[in-house]
Amino acid sequence: MEEQILIFRTSVRNARDIKHIAALFTLCPQIYKWNVDMEDWEKVLRIECQGITPPEISKALRAINIYAQELE
């Protein structure tokens, strides 16, 4: 499987949301690097991962009340 970079527009609002994402992604060994651009109005989430799909990430984030839409 090859490495991939996934980019999402998100509903992240604050540092508390970032902490929730960190806790979630710690449980996902397929995700090895990620960040949220809090300066961007779309609060862009960039994920470096392997073996996980955008719908799986969106579903996991929805479970913690963060909505994410993949950007092309």
TORTORBA-967404 format. One record per residue (C-alpha): residue number from 1; z, y, x. Coordinates in Angstrom, 3 decimals. Layout:
<pts>
PT|num|up|north|east
PT|NUM|Z|Y|X
...
</pts>
This chain:
<pts>
PT|num|up|north|east
PT|1|0.000|0.000|0.000
PT|2|-0.815|3.440|1.261
PT|3|1.331|6.532|1.314
PT|4|0.660|9.094|-1.359
PT|5|1.661|12.645|-2.150
PT|6|2.318|13.399|-5.803
PT|7|2.631|16.922|-7.185
PT|8|4.261|17.811|-10.506
PT|9|4.947|20.923|-12.582
PT|10|8.568|20.591|-13.718
PT|11|11.249|22.023|-15.987
PT|12|13.769|22.347|-13.121
PT|13|15.985|25.376|-13.706
PT|14|18.731|25.429|-11.075
PT|15|20.568|23.747|-8.204
PT|16|22.294|21.404|-10.659
PT|17|18.892|19.971|-11.684
PT|18|18.052|19.518|-7.990
PT|19|21.288|17.544|-7.501
PT|20|20.390|15.288|-10.438
PT|21|16.948|14.649|-8.933
PT|22|18.514|13.892|-5.534
PT|23|20.862|11.342|-7.112
PT|24|17.966|9.728|-8.986
PT|25|15.567|9.607|-6.029
PT|26|18.288|8.115|-3.769
PT|27|17.945|5.012|-5.957
PT|28|14.162|4.843|-5.356
PT|29|13.336|3.472|-1.884
PT|30|9.632|4.119|-2.603
PT|31|10.326|7.882|-2.406
PT|32|11.060|9.003|1.116
PT|33|10.547|12.774|1.032
PT|34|10.530|15.314|-1.782
PT|35|11.159|18.982|-2.518
PT|36|11.011|21.498|-5.341
PT|37|9.482|24.940|-4.796
PT|38|11.973|27.121|-6.667
PT|39|9.925|30.235|-5.830
PT|40|6.931|28.982|-7.833
PT|41|7.002|29.684|-11.578
PT|42|5.988|26.048|-12.221
PT|43|8.893|24.749|-10.101
PT|44|6.494|22.419|-8.283
PT|45|7.910|19.053|-7.221
PT|46|6.170|17.452|-4.228
PT|47|6.890|13.789|-3.520
PT|48|5.863|11.650|-0.562
PT|49|6.046|8.048|-1.691
PT|50|4.536|4.593|-1.665
PT|51|4.172|2.062|-4.465
PT|52|5.285|4.220|-7.394
PT|53|3.064|5.810|-10.027
PT|54|3.154|9.321|-11.510
PT|55|4.026|7.959|-14.994
PT|56|6.986|6.047|-13.504
PT|57|8.270|9.222|-11.858
PT|58|7.801|11.267|-15.050
PT|59|9.677|8.624|-17.048
PT|60|12.569|8.501|-14.558
PT|61|12.857|12.300|-14.583
PT|62|12.798|12.381|-18.398
PT|63|15.870|10.129|-18.330
PT|64|17.763|13.004|-16.678
PT|65|16.238|15.630|-18.999
PT|66|13.718|16.987|-16.515
PT|67|10.138|17.114|-17.670
PT|68|7.342|16.707|-15.145
PT|69|3.580|16.884|-15.535
PT|70|1.376|15.717|-12.699
PT|71|-0.907|18.380|-11.247
PT|72|-4.382|17.345|-10.204
</pts>
